[in-house]
Amino acid sequence: MGKSKVLVVGGTGYMGRRIVNASLAQGHPTYVLQRPEIGLDIDKLQMLLAFKKQGAHLVEGSFSDFQSLVDAVKLVDVVICTMSGVHFRSHNILLQLKLVEAIKQAGNIKRFFPSEFGLDPARMGHALEPGRVTFDEKMVVRKAIQDAKIPFTYVCGAGFAGYFAGNLSQMGTLIPPREKVLIYGDGNSKVTIVDEDDLATYTIKTIDDPRTLNKTLYFRPPENVLTQKQLVEMWENLIGKKLEHIIISQQDFLASMKGMDYAGQVGVGHFYHIFYEGALTNFEIGKEGEEASKLYPEVKYIRMNEYLKIYA
Ligand SMILES: NC(=O)c1ccc[n+]([C@@H]2O[C@H](COP(=O)([O-])OP(=O)(O)OC[C@H]3O[C@@H](n4cnc5c(N)ncnc54)[C@H](OP(=O)(O)O)[C@@H]3O)[C@@H](O)[C@H]2O)c1
């Protein structure tokens, strides 16, 4: 049996481009949705053309043209959607309902990966407003998938290194501080942080793996399950300097939401769950899940002390 054909929807996005690259690298015939709506966005077009140069097939299709989605889906075995979901960029998680409907109508898809790649929404029923919208919407998409009996894999359970390691998990910046660092509570919650390219590699590995069918793929690569304090120490060792640690209590952190814009409030909620509750790691992976580094020990995932070097 050959490798499954993959369609990536959202392929020029932050996570999507990595999924496309990993799919090509692992030898899957790779199709990327090319939306007419990108119009004059030359960066997106150039990226699509670069994918084509590497062997990807570009498929025209639009969320405003249902039949074009059905036709695109019919070309492949597996669909991976990386639709936007970060509020300070854009968030269109529910748009995926159209894609689910197209997959249902096409009837040929062996596996669908909706846009997840974060905290497991099934474990976030208690999440704070307004950030819970991310989890609620992802659960609406999951319900549609399961109601339509579409085979799936949900990929969750890691913070992207670019958002959580590069800035030592400081909000509102993507680069690490050199003087002062905010420490969330005791700074000892365990947080899984994985390089986005590694996440993509693991995701593509699951495609033809029966062990991950109708399951959730979580991430606990042992050396990348870190506390914020460990992460800060790695940076301090790299730059040869101790930062001033400013401890922020749970109450003060939550109070900081007041007066923030919507995207900021969503961010505070998510950070609260990750750093004060330990929501990425505070559960056992049960029968409904698998752990990526156990399934694929051959992946040499990037360690965060290595990752941080580029920022020094
Ligand atoms: N764990 C973490 O730390 C973490 C961090 C960030 C994101 N995430 C998750 O990762 C997933 C992807 O996020 P991202 O930041 O990679 O997304 P993104 O780059 O902001 O957007 C991804 C793609 O969504 C598509 N899109 C956006 N608006 C659209 C519209 N109106 N109609 C059709 N397509 C549209 C575009 O596809 P085209 O390529 O077709 O233009 C875009 O490239 C989300 O589920 C998010 O929650 C997790």
The ligand as an SDF file (V2000), in Angstrom:
LIG
                    3D

 48 52  0  0  0  0  0  0  0  0999 V2000
   -0.2590   25.1910   20.8650 N   0  0  0  0  0  0  0  0  0  0  0  0
    0.0580   26.4200   20.5620 C   0  0  0  0  0  0  0  0  0  0  0  0
    0.9200   27.0300   21.1960 O   0  0  0  0  0  0  0  0  0  0  0  0
   -0.6070   27.0810   19.3910 C   0  0  0  0  0  0  0  0  0  0  0  0
   -0.1220   28.3110   18.9640 C   0  0  0  0  0  0  0  0  0  0  0  0
   -0.6940   28.8830   17.8390 C   0  0  0  0  0  0  0  0  0  0  0  0
   -1.7470   28.2370   17.1850 C   0  0  0  0  0  0  0  0  0  0  0  0
   -2.2060   27.0670   17.6390 N   0  0  0  0  0  0  0  0  0  0  0  0
   -3.3110   26.3860   16.9230 C   0  0  0  0  0  0  0  0  0  0  0  0
   -2.8260   26.0330   15.6400 O   0  0  0  0  0  0  0  0  0  0  0  0
   -3.8810   26.1150   14.6820 C   0  0  0  0  0  0  0  0  0  0  0  0
   -3.4070   26.9250   13.4650 C   0  0  0  0  0  0  0  0  0  0  0  0
   -3.0970   28.2410   13.8600 O   0  0  0  0  0  0  0  0  0  0  0  0
   -2.0930   29.1680   13.0140 P   0  0  0  0  0  0  0  0  0  0  0  0
   -1.5870   30.2140   13.9310 O   0  0  0  0  0  0  0  0  0  0  0  0
   -1.1410   28.2930   12.2830 O   0  0  0  0  0  0  0  0  0  0  0  0
   -3.1020   29.8210   11.9950 O   0  0  0  0  0  0  0  0  0  0  0  0
   -2.8460   31.0530   11.0100 P   0  0  0  0  0  0  0  0  0  0  0  0
   -1.4430   31.0230   10.4920 O   0  0  0  0  0  0  0  0  0  0  0  0
   -3.2860   32.3150   11.6550 O   0  0  0  0  0  0  0  0  0  0  0  0
   -3.8710   30.7460    9.8180 O   0  0  0  0  0  0  0  0  0  0  0  0
   -3.8560   29.4890    9.1870 C   0  0  0  0  0  0  0  0  0  0  0  0
   -4.6190   29.5270    7.8950 C   0  0  0  0  0  0  0  0  0  0  0  0
   -6.0050   29.6740    8.1230 O   0  0  0  0  0  0  0  0  0  0  0  0
   -6.5730   29.9890    6.8470 C   0  0  0  0  0  0  0  0  0  0  0  0
   -7.6190   31.0070    6.9750 N   0  0  0  0  0  0  0  0  0  0  0  0
   -7.6190   32.0900    7.7810 C   0  0  0  0  0  0  0  0  0  0  0  0
   -8.7610   32.7810    7.5780 N   0  0  0  0  0  0  0  0  0  0  0  0
   -9.4690   32.1300    6.6250 C   0  0  0  0  0  0  0  0  0  0  0  0
  -10.7190   32.3380    5.9920 C   0  0  0  0  0  0  0  0  0  0  0  0
  -11.4940   33.3920    6.3010 N   0  0  0  0  0  0  0  0  0  0  0  0
  -11.1180   31.4470    5.0700 N   0  0  0  0  0  0  0  0  0  0  0  0
  -10.3690   30.3810    4.7620 C   0  0  0  0  0  0  0  0  0  0  0  0
   -9.1720   30.1170    5.3130 N   0  0  0  0  0  0  0  0  0  0  0  0
   -8.7310   30.9950    6.2380 C   0  0  0  0  0  0  0  0  0  0  0  0
   -5.4590   30.5360    5.9530 C   0  0  0  0  0  0  0  0  0  0  0  0
   -5.2350   29.5160    4.9770 O   0  0  0  0  0  0  0  0  0  0  0  0
   -4.5390   29.7600    3.5380 P   0  0  0  0  0  0  0  0  0  0  0  0
   -3.1820   29.1710    3.6900 O   0  0  0  0  0  0  0  0  0  0  0  0
   -5.4120   29.0190    2.5950 O   0  0  0  0  0  0  0  0  0  0  0  0
   -4.5260   31.2280    3.2970 O   0  0  0  0  0  0  0  0  0  0  0  0
   -4.3090   30.6580    6.9320 C   0  0  0  0  0  0  0  0  0  0  0  0
   -3.0590   30.5090    6.3300 O   0  0  0  0  0  0  0  0  0  0  0  0
   -5.0860   26.7070   15.4060 C   0  0  0  0  0  0  0  0  0  0  0  0
   -5.9830   25.6730   15.7310 O   0  0  0  0  0  0  0  0  0  0  0  0
   -4.4930   27.2920   16.6670 C   0  0  0  0  0  0  0  0  0  0  0  0
   -5.4070   27.2910   17.7510 O   0  0  0  0  0  0  0  0  0  0  0  0
   -1.6530   26.4590   18.7240 C   0  0  0  0  0  0  0  0  0  0  0  0
  1  2  1  0
  2  3  2  0
  2  4  1  0
  4  5  1  0
  4 48  2  0
  5  6  2  0
  6  7  1  0
  7  8  2  0
  8  9  1  0
  8 48  1  0
  9 10  1  0
  9 46  1  0
 10 11  1  0
 11 12  1  0
 11 44  1  0
 12 13  1  0
 13 14  1  0
 14 15  2  0
 14 16  1  0
 14 17  1  0
 17 18  1  0
 18 19  2  0
 18 20  1  0
 18 21  1  0
 21 22  1  0
 22 23  1  0
 23 24  1  0
 23 42  1  0
 24 25  1  0
 25 26  1  0
 25 36  1  0
 26 27  1  0
 26 35  1  0
 27 28  2  0
 28 29  1  0
 29 30  1  0
 29 35  2  0
 30 31  1  0
 30 32  2  0
 32 33  1  0
 33 34  2  0
 34 35  1  0
 36 37  1  0
 36 42  1  0
 37 38  1  0
 38 39  2  0
 38 40  1  0
 38 41  1  0
 42 43  1  0
 44 45  1  0
 44 46  1  0
 46 47  1  0
M  CHG  2   8   1  16  -1
M  END
$$$$
